Amino acid sequence: MALSYKARKRWSLVILLVGLPVYIVACVTVINWLDRPSVLIELLVYVGLGVLWAFPFKFVFMGVGQEDPDADR
């Protein structure tokens, strides 16, 4: 089932304002469990986890910054 433009816009705000901070805390927790590895490993983990969070939500963010295609002109 496809989401409407307004629903995608609302979900993208929820993901960015609630989900992303929770994900950041989870990533920092993972790094703390690793007991402060070397800077290179830490950087690779942060970059990997930073890219990983966006893939499941790719369909939500597509086209959100553009005009509403369903709006009357």
All heavy atoms as TSV, in Angstrom:
chain	resi	resn	atom	element	x	y	z
A	1	MET	N	N	0.845	-1.175	0.000
A	1	MET	CA	C	0.000	0.000	0.000
A	1	MET	C	C	0.893	1.242	0.000
A	1	MET	O	O	1.753	1.406	0.859
A	1	MET	CB	C	-0.884	-0.028	1.246
A	1	MET	CG	C	-1.824	1.120	1.327
A	1	MET	SD	S	-2.926	0.853	2.725
A	1	MET	CE	C	-3.235	2.520	3.135
A	2	ALA	N	N	0.660	2.116	-0.949
A	2	ALA	CA	C	1.470	3.320	-1.078
A	2	ALA	C	C	0.958	4.401	-0.128
A	2	ALA	O	O	-0.249	4.549	0.086
A	2	ALA	CB	C	1.413	3.814	-2.507
A	3	LEU	N	N	1.890	5.132	0.432
A	3	LEU	CA	C	1.534	6.228	1.320
A	3	LEU	C	C	1.276	7.487	0.510
A	3	LEU	O	O	1.941	7.740	-0.491
A	3	LEU	CB	C	2.672	6.504	2.312
A	3	LEU	CG	C	2.966	5.438	3.340
A	3	LEU	CD1	C	4.233	5.793	4.100
A	3	LEU	CD2	C	1.820	5.303	4.305
A	4	SER	N	N	0.325	8.295	0.964
A	4	SER	CA	C	0.090	9.569	0.297
A	4	SER	C	C	1.236	10.520	0.610
A	4	SER	O	O	2.064	10.276	1.485
A	4	SER	CB	C	-1.237	10.168	0.774
A	4	SER	OG	O	-1.136	10.573	2.123
A	5	TYR	N	N	1.268	11.621	-0.124
A	5	TYR	CA	C	2.328	12.605	0.075
A	5	TYR	C	C	2.299	13.160	1.500
A	5	TYR	O	O	3.338	13.268	2.151
A	5	TYR	CB	C	2.162	13.739	-0.942
A	5	TYR	CG	C	3.147	14.857	-0.753
A	5	TYR	CD1	C	4.453	14.731	-1.198
A	5	TYR	CD2	C	2.777	16.034	-0.118
A	5	TYR	CE1	C	5.370	15.744	-1.014
A	5	TYR	CE2	C	3.684	17.052	0.068
A	5	TYR	CZ	C	4.976	16.902	-0.389
A	5	TYR	OH	O	5.877	17.908	-0.199
A	6	LYS	N	N	1.116	13.477	1.998
A	6	LYS	CA	C	0.997	14.029	3.357
A	6	LYS	C	C	1.407	13.008	4.409
A	6	LYS	O	O	2.054	13.350	5.400
A	6	LYS	CB	C	-0.428	14.517	3.618
A	6	LYS	CG	C	-0.757	15.792	2.894
A	6	LYS	CD	C	-2.129	16.298	3.264
A	6	LYS	CE	C	-2.412	17.592	2.549
A	6	LYS	NZ	N	-3.685	18.168	2.936
A	7	ALA	N	N	1.054	11.758	4.204
A	7	ALA	CA	C	1.433	10.718	5.159
A	7	ALA	C	C	2.943	10.521	5.167
A	7	ALA	O	O	3.556	10.384	6.229
A	7	ALA	CB	C	0.729	9.414	4.814
A	8	ARG	N	N	3.565	10.525	3.973
A	8	ARG	CA	C	5.026	10.398	3.912
A	8	ARG	C	C	5.702	11.574	4.586
A	8	ARG	O	O	6.710	11.418	5.274
A	8	ARG	CB	C	5.491	10.293	2.472
A	8	ARG	CG	C	5.253	8.958	1.862
A	8	ARG	CD	C	5.898	8.874	0.537
A	8	ARG	NE	N	5.616	10.128	-0.182
A	8	ARG	CZ	C	5.826	10.338	-1.450
A	8	ARG	NH1	N	6.350	9.417	-2.179
A	8	ARG	NH2	N	5.535	11.483	-2.018
A	9	LYS	N	N	5.151	12.770	4.409
A	9	LYS	CA	C	5.735	13.961	5.031
A	9	LYS	C	C	5.645	13.865	6.560
A	9	LYS	O	O	6.594	14.170	7.269
A	9	LYS	CB	C	5.017	15.210	4.523
A	9	LYS	CG	C	5.780	16.467	4.734
A	9	LYS	CD	C	5.178	17.588	3.923
A	9	LYS	CE	C	6.125	18.756	3.969
A	9	LYS	NZ	N	5.770	19.800	3.044
A	10	ARG	N	N	4.502	13.433	7.063
A	10	ARG	CA	C	4.335	13.284	8.517
A	10	ARG	C	C	5.266	12.199	9.073
A	10	ARG	O	O	5.905	12.389	10.108
A	10	ARG	CB	C	2.888	12.961	8.843
A	10	ARG	CG	C	1.972	14.132	8.665
A	10	ARG	CD	C	0.554	13.786	9.051
A	10	ARG	NE	N	-0.324	14.888	8.723
A	10	ARG	CZ	C	-1.412	14.781	7.993
A	10	ARG	NH1	N	-1.791	13.600	7.525
A	10	ARG	NH2	N	-2.153	15.828	7.721
A	11	TRP	N	N	5.324	11.060	8.398
A	11	TRP	CA	C	6.187	9.967	8.865
A	11	TRP	C	C	7.652	10.356	8.810
A	11	TRP	O	O	8.432	9.971	9.678
A	11	TRP	CB	C	5.944	8.696	8.067
A	11	TRP	CG	C	4.795	7.900	8.604
A	11	TRP	CD1	C	3.606	7.675	7.993
A	11	TRP	CD2	C	4.724	7.259	9.870
A	11	TRP	NE1	N	2.800	6.926	8.803
A	11	TRP	CE2	C	3.466	6.651	9.961
A	11	TRP	CE3	C	5.600	7.132	10.936
A	11	TRP	CZ2	C	3.065	5.928	11.078
A	11	TRP	CZ3	C	5.198	6.408	12.057
A	11	TRP	CH2	C	3.950	5.814	12.111
A	12	SER	N	N	8.045	11.128	7.810
A	12	SER	CA	C	9.441	11.558	7.744
A	12	SER	C	C	9.781	12.468	8.920
A	12	SER	O	O	10.877	12.386	9.476
A	12	SER	CB	C	9.737	12.244	6.412
A	12	SER	OG	O	9.030	13.451	6.293
A	13	LEU	N	N	8.858	13.327	9.322
A	13	LEU	CA	C	9.095	14.170	10.500
A	13	LEU	C	C	9.200	13.330	11.773
A	13	LEU	O	O	10.058	13.577	12.622
A	13	LEU	CB	C	7.983	15.204	10.648
A	13	LEU	CG	C	8.076	16.401	9.718
A	13	LEU	CD1	C	6.822	17.257	9.825
A	13	LEU	CD2	C	9.307	17.219	10.031
A	14	VAL	N	N	8.327	12.344	11.918
A	14	VAL	CA	C	8.384	11.473	13.093
A	14	VAL	C	C	9.704	10.711	13.128
A	14	VAL	O	O	10.358	10.617	14.172
A	14	VAL	CB	C	7.188	10.487	13.107
A	14	VAL	CG1	C	7.364	9.415	14.154
A	14	VAL	CG2	C	5.893	11.239	13.334
A	15	ILE	N	N	10.115	10.204	11.981
A	15	ILE	CA	C	11.375	9.455	11.916
A	15	ILE	C	C	12.555	10.344	12.276
A	15	ILE	O	O	13.445	9.953	13.039
A	15	ILE	CB	C	11.554	8.826	10.523
A	15	ILE	CG1	C	10.534	7.715	10.324
A	15	ILE	CG2	C	12.968	8.302	10.332
A	15	ILE	CD1	C	10.421	7.215	8.893
A	16	LEU	N	N	12.581	11.565	11.742
A	16	LEU	CA	C	13.711	12.460	11.991
A	16	LEU	C	C	13.716	13.039	13.401
A	16	LEU	O	O	14.778	13.227	13.993
A	16	LEU	CB	C	13.723	13.597	10.968
A	16	LEU	CG	C	14.104	13.189	9.550
A	16	LEU	CD1	C	13.965	14.367	8.604
A	16	LEU	CD2	C	15.508	12.635	9.506
A	17	LEU	N	N	12.547	13.335	13.960
A	17	LEU	CA	C	12.492	13.980	15.272
A	17	LEU	C	C	12.469	13.015	16.445
A	17	LEU	O	O	12.897	13.363	17.544
A	17	LEU	CB	C	11.272	14.904	15.349
A	17	LEU	CG	C	11.290	16.098	14.394
A	17	LEU	CD1	C	9.985	16.872	14.498
A	17	LEU	CD2	C	12.478	16.990	14.665
A	18	VAL	N	N	11.991	11.801	16.224
A	18	VAL	CA	C	11.917	10.822	17.315
A	18	VAL	C	C	12.853	9.635	17.059
A	18	VAL	O	O	13.672	9.285	17.913
A	18	VAL	CB	C	10.463	10.313	17.504
A	18	VAL	CG1	C	10.397	9.252	18.573
A	18	VAL	CG2	C	9.534	11.467	17.840
A	19	GLY	N	N	12.737	9.055	15.900
A	19	GLY	CA	C	13.490	7.843	15.607
A	19	GLY	C	C	14.989	8.049	15.491
A	19	GLY	O	O	15.768	7.233	15.986
A	20	LEU	N	N	15.407	9.128	14.846
A	20	LEU	CA	C	16.844	9.350	14.659
A	20	LEU	C	C	17.574	9.599	15.973
A	20	LEU	O	O	18.641	9.009	16.181
A	20	LEU	CB	C	17.081	10.488	13.669
A	20	LEU	CG	C	18.507	10.682	13.194
A	20	LEU	CD1	C	19.049	9.407	12.571
A	20	LEU	CD2	C	18.579	11.823	12.202
A	21	PRO	N	N	17.048	10.414	16.901
A	21	PRO	CA	C	17.741	10.533	18.192
A	21	PRO	C	C	17.830	9.212	18.958
A	21	PRO	O	O	18.853	8.922	19.585
A	21	PRO	CB	C	16.905	11.558	18.962
A	21	PRO	CG	C	16.257	12.373	17.906
A	21	PRO	CD	C	15.980	11.417	16.788
A	22	VAL	N	N	16.792	8.409	18.896
A	22	VAL	CA	C	16.828	7.100	19.554
A	22	VAL	C	C	17.887	6.226	18.907
A	22	VAL	O	O	18.648	5.520	19.593
A	22	VAL	CB	C	15.436	6.425	19.500
A	22	VAL	CG1	C	15.502	4.979	19.939
A	22	VAL	CG2	C	14.441	7.205	20.331
A	23	TYR	N	N	17.995	6.271	17.594
A	23	TYR	CA	C	18.997	5.491	16.873
A	23	TYR	C	C	20.408	5.967	17.213
A	23	TYR	O	O	21.321	5.156	17.353
A	23	TYR	CB	C	18.741	5.580	15.371
A	23	TYR	CG	C	19.591	4.630	14.569
A	23	TYR	CD1	C	19.312	3.274	14.555
A	23	TYR	CD2	C	20.674	5.094	13.840
A	23	TYR	CE1	C	20.090	2.394	13.822
A	23	TYR	CE2	C	21.462	4.219	13.111
A	23	TYR	CZ	C	21.169	2.875	13.104
A	23	TYR	OH	O	21.945	2.011	12.393
A	24	ILE	N	N	20.595	7.271	17.354
A	24	ILE	CA	C	21.902	7.813	17.723
A	24	ILE	C	C	22.322	7.310	19.098
A	24	ILE	O	O	23.475	6.907	19.301
A	24	ILE	CB	C	21.891	9.349	17.666
A	24	ILE	CG1	C	21.803	9.812	16.217
A	24	ILE	CG2	C	23.118	9.945	18.337
A	24	ILE	CD1	C	21.535	11.285	16.049
A	25	VAL	N	N	21.409	7.309	20.047
A	25	VAL	CA	C	21.707	6.798	21.384
A	25	VAL	C	C	22.066	5.321	21.309
A	25	VAL	O	O	23.002	4.864	21.977
A	25	VAL	CB	C	20.516	7.046	22.341
A	25	VAL	CG1	C	20.693	6.297	23.643
A	25	VAL	CG2	C	20.346	8.531	22.600
A	26	ALA	N	N	21.361	4.568	20.485
A	26	ALA	CA	C	21.674	3.144	20.327
A	26	ALA	C	C	23.067	2.948	19.725
A	26	ALA	O	O	23.817	2.065	20.164
A	26	ALA	CB	C	20.610	2.478	19.456
A	27	CYS	N	N	23.432	3.762	18.759
A	27	CYS	CA	C	24.770	3.650	18.150
A	27	CYS	C	C	25.866	3.984	19.150
A	27	CYS	O	O	26.893	3.298	19.199
A	27	CYS	CB	C	24.875	4.580	16.947
A	27	CYS	SG	S	23.830	4.078	15.572
A	28	VAL	N	N	25.675	5.009	19.940
A	28	VAL	CA	C	26.669	5.366	20.953
A	28	VAL	C	C	26.777	4.264	21.994
A	28	VAL	O	O	27.871	3.950	22.475
A	28	VAL	CB	C	26.313	6.722	21.595
A	28	VAL	CG1	C	27.188	7.018	22.791
A	28	VAL	CG2	C	26.434	7.837	20.560
A	29	THR	N	N	25.662	3.632	22.325
A	29	THR	CA	C	25.675	2.523	23.264
A	29	THR	C	C	26.483	1.346	22.711
A	29	THR	O	O	27.251	0.716	23.441
A	29	THR	CB	C	24.234	2.077	23.579
A	29	THR	OG1	O	23.511	3.199	24.095
A	29	THR	CG2	C	24.215	0.955	24.587
A	30	VAL	N	N	26.326	1.074	21.416
A	30	VAL	CA	C	27.093	-0.006	20.789
A	30	VAL	C	C	28.583	0.296	20.862
A	30	VAL	O	O	29.399	-0.580	21.188
A	30	VAL	CB	C	26.640	-0.218	19.328
A	30	VAL	CG1	C	27.623	-1.092	18.560
A	30	VAL	CG2	C	25.255	-0.812	19.281
A	31	ILE	N	N	28.976	1.523	20.594
A	31	ILE	CA	C	30.392	1.902	20.672
A	31	ILE	C	C	30.907	1.762	22.102
A	31	ILE	O	O	32.035	1.312	22.328
A	31	ILE	CB	C	30.603	3.341	20.155
A	31	ILE	CG1	C	30.390	3.395	18.652
A	31	ILE	CG2	C	31.984	3.854	20.492
A	31	ILE	CD1	C	31.411	2.621	17.846
A	32	ASN	N	N	30.100	2.127	23.085
A	32	ASN	CA	C	30.523	1.986	24.481
A	32	ASN	C	C	30.679	0.522	24.878
A	32	ASN	O	O	31.529	0.195	25.710
A	32	ASN	CB	C	29.541	2.692	25.415
A	32	ASN	CG	C	29.689	4.189	25.353
A	32	ASN	OD1	O	30.733	4.711	24.998
A	32	ASN	ND2	N	28.620	4.893	25.691
A	33	TRP	N	N	29.864	-0.364	24.316
A	33	TRP	CA	C	30.014	-1.786	24.596
A	33	TRP	C	C	31.324	-2.320	24.037
A	33	TRP	O	O	31.889	-3.282	24.561
A	33	TRP	CB	C	28.868	-2.586	23.981
A	33	TRP	CG	C	27.583	-2.506	24.743
A	33	TRP	CD1	C	27.409	-2.086	26.021
A	33	TRP	CD2	C	26.303	-2.875	24.255
A	33	TRP	NE1	N	26.081	-2.160	26.351
A	33	TRP	CE2	C	25.382	-2.641	25.285
A	33	TRP	CE3	C	25.835	-3.361	23.051
A	33	TRP	CZ2	C	24.027	-2.892	25.151
A	33	TRP	CZ3	C	24.491	-3.608	22.928
A	33	TRP	CH2	C	23.606	-3.374	23.959
A	34	LEU	N	N	31.804	-1.702	22.960
A	34	LEU	CA	C	33.065	-2.133	22.354
A	34	LEU	C	C	34.274	-1.631	23.138
A	34	LEU	O	O	35.400	-1.907	22.770
A	34	LEU	CB	C	33.149	-1.654	20.899
A	34	LEU	CG	C	32.123	-2.251	19.940
A	34	LEU	CD1	C	32.265	-1.611	18.563
A	34	LEU	CD2	C	32.281	-3.748	19.843
A	35	ASP	N	N	34.042	-0.894	24.183
A	35	ASP	CA	C	35.090	-0.428	25.094
A	35	ASP	C	C	36.107	0.469	24.384
A	35	ASP	O	O	37.303	0.259	24.475
A	35	ASP	CB	C	35.785	-1.628	25.741
A	35	ASP	CG	C	36.183	-1.331	27.177
A	35	ASP	OD1	O	35.693	-0.336	27.728
A	35	ASP	OD2	O	36.980	-2.102	27.715
A	36	ARG	N	N	35.600	1.495	23.688
A	36	ARG	CA	C	36.417	2.506	23.005
A	36	ARG	C	C	37.497	1.884	22.126
A	36	ARG	O	O	38.682	1.891	22.464
A	36	ARG	CB	C	37.054	3.477	23.992
A	36	ARG	CG	C	36.115	4.449	24.637
A	36	ARG	CD	C	35.499	5.403	23.706
A	36	ARG	NE	N	36.429	6.502	23.377
A	36	ARG	CZ	C	36.129	7.435	22.519
A	36	ARG	NH1	N	34.986	7.412	21.908
A	36	ARG	NH2	N	36.977	8.375	22.257
A	37	PRO	N	N	37.102	1.371	20.963
A	37	PRO	CA	C	38.100	0.811	20.042
A	37	PRO	C	C	38.926	1.931	19.413
A	37	PRO	O	O	38.732	3.111	19.706
A	37	PRO	CB	C	37.239	0.114	18.992
A	37	PRO	CG	C	35.953	0.856	19.010
A	37	PRO	CD	C	35.756	1.297	20.439
A	38	SER	N	N	39.813	1.576	18.515
A	38	SER	CA	C	40.639	2.587	17.858
A	38	SER	C	C	39.754	3.559	17.070
A	38	SER	O	O	38.603	3.259	16.740
A	38	SER	CB	C	41.640	1.917	16.913
A	38	SER	OG	O	40.962	1.374	15.796
A	39	VAL	N	N	40.320	4.700	16.774
A	39	VAL	CA	C	39.561	5.754	16.103
A	39	VAL	C	C	39.066	5.289	14.736
A	39	VAL	O	O	37.941	5.599	14.336
A	39	VAL	CB	C	40.427	7.028	15.966
A	39	VAL	CG1	C	39.712	8.094	15.175
A	39	VAL	CG2	C	40.825	7.549	17.325
A	40	LEU	N	N	39.876	4.537	14.018
A	40	LEU	CA	C	39.478	4.062	12.695
A	40	LEU	C	C	38.292	3.100	12.780
A	40	LEU	O	O	37.331	3.227	12.018
A	40	LEU	CB	C	40.661	3.370	12.007
A	40	LEU	CG	C	40.408	2.888	10.590
A	40	LEU	CD1	C	40.021	4.044	9.685
A	40	LEU	CD2	C	41.615	2.165	10.056
A	41	ILE	N	N	38.331	2.175	13.714
A	41	ILE	CA	C	37.209	1.230	13.887
A	41	ILE	C	C	35.958	1.983	14.325
A	41	ILE	O	O	34.861	1.712	13.839
A	41	ILE	CB	C	37.579	0.150	14.927
A	41	ILE	CG1	C	38.823	-0.571	14.492
A	41	ILE	CG2	C	36.401	-0.744	15.213
A	41	ILE	CD1	C	38.686	-1.992	14.095
A	42	GLU	N	N	36.129	2.926	15.227
A	42	GLU	CA	C	34.992	3.714	15.698
A	42	GLU	C	C	34.376	4.506	14.542
A	42	GLU	O	O	33.145	4.554	14.397
A	42	GLU	CB	C	35.464	4.665	16.797
A	42	GLU	CG	C	34.359	5.377	17.525
A	42	GLU	CD	C	34.875	6.169	18.706
A	42	GLU	OE1	O	36.049	6.043	19.091
A	42	GLU	OE2	O	34.067	6.929	19.268
A	43	LEU	N	N	35.203	5.092	13.704
A	43	LEU	CA	C	34.716	5.836	12.547
A	43	LEU	C	C	33.969	4.922	11.587
A	43	LEU	O	O	32.889	5.269	11.096
A	43	LEU	CB	C	35.883	6.519	11.832
A	43	LEU	CG	C	35.520	7.287	10.570
A	43	LEU	CD1	C	34.703	8.519	10.910
A	43	LEU	CD2	C	36.767	7.658	9.800
A	44	LEU	N	N	34.508	3.747	11.324
A	44	LEU	CA	C	33.846	2.798	10.429
A	44	LEU	C	C	32.495	2.346	10.978
A	44	LEU	O	O	31.527	2.212	10.223
A	44	LEU	CB	C	34.744	1.595	10.179
A	44	LEU	CG	C	35.971	1.852	9.303
A	44	LEU	CD1	C	36.852	0.606	9.268
A	44	LEU	CD2	C	35.567	2.261	7.919
A	45	VAL	N	N	32.418	2.127	12.286
A	45	VAL	CA	C	31.145	1.722	12.889
A	45	VAL	C	C	30.118	2.844	12.771
A	45	VAL	O	O	28.963	2.622	12.386
A	45	VAL	CB	C	31.338	1.305	14.369
A	45	VAL	CG1	C	30.000	1.140	15.071
A	45	VAL	CG2	C	32.138	0.026	14.452
A	46	TYR	N	N	30.523	4.082	13.060
A	46	TYR	CA	C	29.599	5.211	12.961
A	46	TYR	C	C	29.139	5.445	11.522
A	46	TYR	O	O	27.959	5.695	11.271
A	46	TYR	CB	C	30.228	6.490	13.507
A	46	TYR	CG	C	30.161	6.616	15.009
A	46	TYR	CD1	C	31.278	6.978	15.742
A	46	TYR	CD2	C	28.984	6.396	15.694
A	46	TYR	CE1	C	31.227	7.100	17.118
A	46	TYR	CE2	C	28.915	6.509	17.065
A	46	TYR	CZ	C	30.038	6.870	17.774
A	46	TYR	OH	O	29.977	6.991	19.133
A	47	VAL	N	N	30.055	5.355	10.573
A	47	VAL	CA	C	29.678	5.543	9.169
A	47	VAL	C	C	28.752	4.411	8.717
A	47	VAL	O	O	27.731	4.653	8.059
A	47	VAL	CB	C	30.934	5.630	8.275
A	47	VAL	CG1	C	30.569	5.555	6.805
A	47	VAL	CG2	C	31.692	6.919	8.561
A	48	GLY	N	N	29.081	3.195	9.080
A	48	GLY	CA	C	28.240	2.058	8.708
A	48	GLY	C	C	26.844	2.153	9.294
A	48	GLY	O	O	25.849	1.966	8.591
A	49	LEU	N	N	26.758	2.456	10.571
A	49	LEU	CA	C	25.442	2.586	11.202
A	49	LEU	C	C	24.700	3.828	10.715
A	49	LEU	O	O	23.477	3.840	10.638
A	49	LEU	CB	C	25.598	2.630	12.721
A	49	LEU	CG	C	26.061	1.326	13.380
A	49	LEU	CD1	C	26.315	1.542	14.869
A	49	LEU	CD2	C	25.060	0.226	13.161
A	50	GLY	N	N	25.447	4.869	10.360
A	50	GLY	CA	C	24.822	6.085	9.832
A	50	GLY	C	C	24.177	5.871	8.475
A	50	GLY	O	O	23.144	6.451	8.168
A	51	VAL	N	N	24.771	5.021	7.657
A	51	VAL	CA	C	24.190	4.710	6.355
A	51	VAL	C	C	23.080	3.675	6.508
A	51	VAL	O	O	22.057	3.736	5.823
A	51	VAL	CB	C	25.293	4.205	5.394
A	51	VAL	CG1	C	24.703	3.663	4.116
A	51	VAL	CG2	C	26.273	5.332	5.100
A	52	LEU	N	N	23.250	2.757	7.423
A	52	LEU	CA	C	22.314	1.650	7.598
A	52	LEU	C	C	20.910	2.108	7.999
A	52	LEU	O	O	19.917	1.515	7.572
A	52	LEU	CB	C	22.864	0.676	8.642
A	52	LEU	CG	C	22.073	-0.592	8.875
A	52	LEU	CD1	C	22.095	-1.458	7.631
A	52	LEU	CD2	C	22.647	-1.353	10.051
A	53	TRP	N	N	20.782	3.172	8.786
A	53	TRP	CA	C	19.465	3.572	9.275
A	53	TRP	C	C	18.568	4.091	8.154
A	53	TRP	O	O	17.345	3.997	8.242
A	53	TRP	CB	C	19.577	4.632	10.376
A	53	TRP	CG	C	19.823	6.024	9.843
A	53	TRP	CD1	C	21.018	6.609	9.632
A	53	TRP	CD2	C	18.830	6.986	9.465
A	53	TRP	NE1	N	20.841	7.868	9.129
A	53	TRP	CE2	C	19.515	8.128	9.018
A	53	TRP	CE3	C	17.444	6.982	9.457
A	53	TRP	CZ2	C	18.850	9.265	8.572
A	53	TRP	CZ3	C	16.784	8.119	9.013
A	53	TRP	CH2	C	17.481	9.237	8.579
A	54	ALA	N	N	19.148	4.610	7.087
A	54	ALA	CA	C	18.350	5.242	6.040
A	54	ALA	C	C	17.708	4.243	5.078
A	54	ALA	O	O	16.663	4.546	4.493
A	54	ALA	CB	C	19.217	6.224	5.265
A	55	PHE	N	N	18.293	3.082	4.894
A	55	PHE	CA	C	17.774	2.145	3.906
A	55	PHE	C	C	16.331	1.694	4.144
A	55	PHE	O	O	15.539	1.676	3.205
A	55	PHE	CB	C	18.688	0.935	3.760
A	55	PHE	CG	C	19.944	1.239	3.001
A	55	PHE	CD1	C	21.179	0.995	3.571
A	55	PHE	CD2	C	19.893	1.780	1.738
A	55	PHE	CE1	C	22.339	1.278	2.890
A	55	PHE	CE2	C	21.052	2.068	1.038
A	55	PHE	CZ	C	22.278	1.821	1.616
A	56	PRO	N	N	15.918	1.357	5.353
A	56	PRO	CA	C	14.518	0.939	5.527
A	56	PRO	C	C	13.508	2.063	5.303
A	56	PRO	O	O	12.350	1.810	5.007
A	56	PRO	CB	C	14.448	0.468	6.979
A	56	PRO	CG	C	15.835	0.280	7.411
A	56	PRO	CD	C	16.691	1.146	6.567
A	57	PHE	N	N	13.949	3.309	5.409
A	57	PHE	CA	C	13.024	4.442	5.302
A	57	PHE	C	C	13.158	5.195	3.983
A	57	PHE	O	O	12.610	6.283	3.829
A	57	PHE	CB	C	13.255	5.410	6.460
A	57	PHE	CG	C	13.101	4.770	7.801
A	57	PHE	CD1	C	14.166	4.686	8.676
A	57	PHE	CD2	C	11.892	4.227	8.186
A	57	PHE	CE1	C	14.029	4.086	9.905
A	57	PHE	CE2	C	11.743	3.621	9.416
A	57	PHE	CZ	C	12.818	3.549	10.281
A	58	LYS	N	N	13.859	4.622	3.039
A	58	LYS	CA	C	14.100	5.292	1.766
A	58	LYS	C	C	12.789	5.667	1.079
A	58	LYS	O	O	12.641	6.774	0.562
A	58	LYS	CB	C	14.939	4.385	0.871
A	58	LYS	CG	C	15.322	4.984	-0.430
A	58	LYS	CD	C	16.200	4.026	-1.215
A	58	LYS	CE	C	16.553	4.607	-2.556
A	58	LYS	NZ	N	17.360	3.688	-3.352
A	59	PHE	N	N	11.811	4.778	1.087
A	59	PHE	CA	C	10.544	5.046	0.409
A	59	PHE	C	C	9.766	6.175	1.084
A	59	PHE	O	O	8.972	6.855	0.441
A	59	PHE	CB	C	9.686	3.774	0.341
A	59	PHE	CG	C	9.087	3.376	1.657
A	59	PHE	CD1	C	7.811	3.760	2.002
A	59	PHE	CD2	C	9.815	2.605	2.559
A	59	PHE	CE1	C	7.265	3.387	3.215
A	59	PHE	CE2	C	9.273	2.224	3.771
A	59	PHE	CZ	C	7.998	2.627	4.096
A	60	VAL	N	N	9.982	6.391	2.367
A	60	VAL	CA	C	9.267	7.453	3.074
A	60	VAL	C	C	9.811	8.823	2.676
A	60	VAL	O	O	9.056	9.772	2.487
A	60	VAL	CB	C	9.375	7.264	4.606
A	60	VAL	CG1	C	8.766	8.434	5.345
A	60	VAL	CG2	C	8.715	5.970	5.035
A	61	PHE	N	N	11.115	8.925	2.517
A	61	PHE	CA	C	11.740	10.216	2.252
A	61	PHE	C	C	11.723	10.618	0.776
A	61	PHE	O	O	11.974	11.774	0.464
A	61	PHE	CB	C	13.186	10.210	2.749
A	61	PHE	CG	C	13.297	10.142	4.240
A	61	PHE	CD1	C	13.836	9.029	4.850
A	61	PHE	CD2	C	12.859	11.181	5.035
A	61	PHE	CE1	C	13.945	8.956	6.226
A	61	PHE	CE2	C	12.962	11.121	6.407
A	61	PHE	CZ	C	13.501	10.003	7.009
A	62	MET	N	N	11.425	9.707	-0.121
A	62	MET	CA	C	11.451	10.025	-1.548
A	62	MET	C	C	10.387	11.057	-1.909
A	62	MET	O	O	9.202	10.849	-1.686
A	62	MET	CB	C	11.241	8.779	-2.384
A	62	MET	CG	C	12.444	7.930	-2.501
A	62	MET	SD	S	12.154	6.673	-3.720
A	62	MET	CE	C	13.766	6.580	-4.409
A	63	GLY	N	N	10.829	12.192	-2.457
A	63	GLY	CA	C	9.912	13.212	-2.952
A	63	GLY	C	C	9.284	14.088	-1.904
A	63	GLY	O	O	8.411	14.896	-2.222
A	64	VAL	N	N	9.690	13.995	-0.646
A	64	VAL	CA	C	9.062	14.784	0.409
A	64	VAL	C	C	9.388	16.268	0.262
A	64	VAL	O	O	8.570	17.119	0.566
A	64	VAL	CB	C	9.493	14.259	1.806
A	64	VAL	CG1	C	9.041	15.182	2.904
A	64	VAL	CG2	C	8.902	12.884	2.027
A	65	GLY	N	N	10.558	16.594	-0.259
A	65	GLY	CA	C	10.952	17.994	-0.397
A	65	GLY	C	C	10.385	18.675	-1.624
A	65	GLY	O	O	10.592	19.868	-1.821
A	66	GLN	N	N	9.647	17.956	-2.444
A	66	GLN	CA	C	9.076	18.526	-3.657
A	66	GLN	C	C	7.632	18.937	-3.421
A	66	GLN	O	O	7.066	18.687	-2.360
A	66	GLN	CB	C	9.173	17.517	-4.789
A	66	GLN	CG	C	10.600	17.130	-5.100
A	66	GLN	CD	C	10.685	16.025	-6.124
A	66	GLN	OE1	O	9.675	15.530	-6.601
A	66	GLN	NE2	N	11.893	15.635	-6.466
A	67	GLU	N	N	7.051	19.567	-4.429
A	67	GLU	CA	C	5.648	19.975	-4.325
A	67	GLU	C	C	4.747	18.750	-4.224
A	67	GLU	O	O	5.074	17.686	-4.722
A	67	GLU	CB	C	5.244	20.791	-5.551
A	67	GLU	CG	C	5.860	22.159	-5.627
A	67	GLU	CD	C	5.326	22.925	-6.804
A	67	GLU	OE1	O	4.153	22.722	-7.182
A	67	GLU	OE2	O	6.079	23.728	-7.342
A	68	ASP	N	N	3.582	18.972	-3.599
A	68	ASP	CA	C	2.601	17.904	-3.474
A	68	ASP	C	C	2.045	17.569	-4.871
A	68	ASP	O	O	1.451	18.422	-5.521
A	68	ASP	CB	C	1.463	18.347	-2.550
A	68	ASP	CG	C	0.473	17.249	-2.245
A	68	ASP	OD1	O	0.637	16.126	-2.772
A	68	ASP	OD2	O	-0.455	17.522	-1.458
A	69	PRO	N	N	2.253	16.348	-5.334
A	69	PRO	CA	C	1.763	16.012	-6.677
A	69	PRO	C	C	0.251	15.923	-6.751
A	69	PRO	O	O	-0.323	16.007	-7.840
A	69	PRO	CB	C	2.409	14.643	-6.946
A	69	PRO	CG	C	2.731	14.098	-5.623
A	69	PRO	CD	C	2.973	15.264	-4.711
A	70	ASP	N	N	-0.420	15.779	-5.621
A	70	ASP	CA	C	-1.880	15.672	-5.610
A	70	ASP	C	C	-2.568	17.003	-5.450
A	70	ASP	O	O	-3.793	17.085	-5.546
A	70	ASP	CB	C	-2.333	14.737	-4.478
A	70	ASP	CG	C	-1.757	13.337	-4.638
A	70	ASP	OD1	O	-1.566	12.913	-5.787
A	70	ASP	OD2	O	-1.511	12.680	-3.616
A	71	ALA	N	N	-1.832	18.072	-5.185
A	71	ALA	CA	C	-2.434	19.389	-4.945
A	71	ALA	C	C	-2.941	19.982	-6.262
A	71	ALA	O	O	-2.358	19.779	-7.328
A	71	ALA	CB	C	-1.416	20.328	-4.309
A	72	ASP	N	N	-4.019	20.707	-6.152
A	72	ASP	CA	C	-4.558	21.416	-7.317
A	72	ASP	C	C	-3.706	22.635	-7.613
A	72	ASP	O	O	-3.251	23.325	-6.709
A	72	ASP	CB	C	-5.997	21.859	-7.068
A	72	ASP	CG	C	-6.934	20.667	-6.908
A	72	ASP	OD1	O	-6.631	19.609	-7.489
A	72	ASP	OD2	O	-7.941	20.810	-6.203
A	73	ARG	N	N	-3.511	22.891	-8.871
A	73	ARG	CA	C	-2.651	24.024	-9.250
A	73	ARG	C	C	-3.466	25.263	-9.466
A	73	ARG	O	O	-4.438	25.458	-9.896
A	73	ARG	CB	C	-1.855	23.690	-10.491
A	73	ARG	CG	C	-0.871	22.617	-10.143
A	73	ARG	CD	C	0.071	22.379	-11.256
A	73	ARG	NE	N	1.004	21.362	-10.805
A	73	ARG	CZ	C	2.262	21.365	-11.086
A	73	ARG	NH1	N	2.769	22.307	-11.798
A	73	ARG	NH2	N	3.033	20.412	-10.655
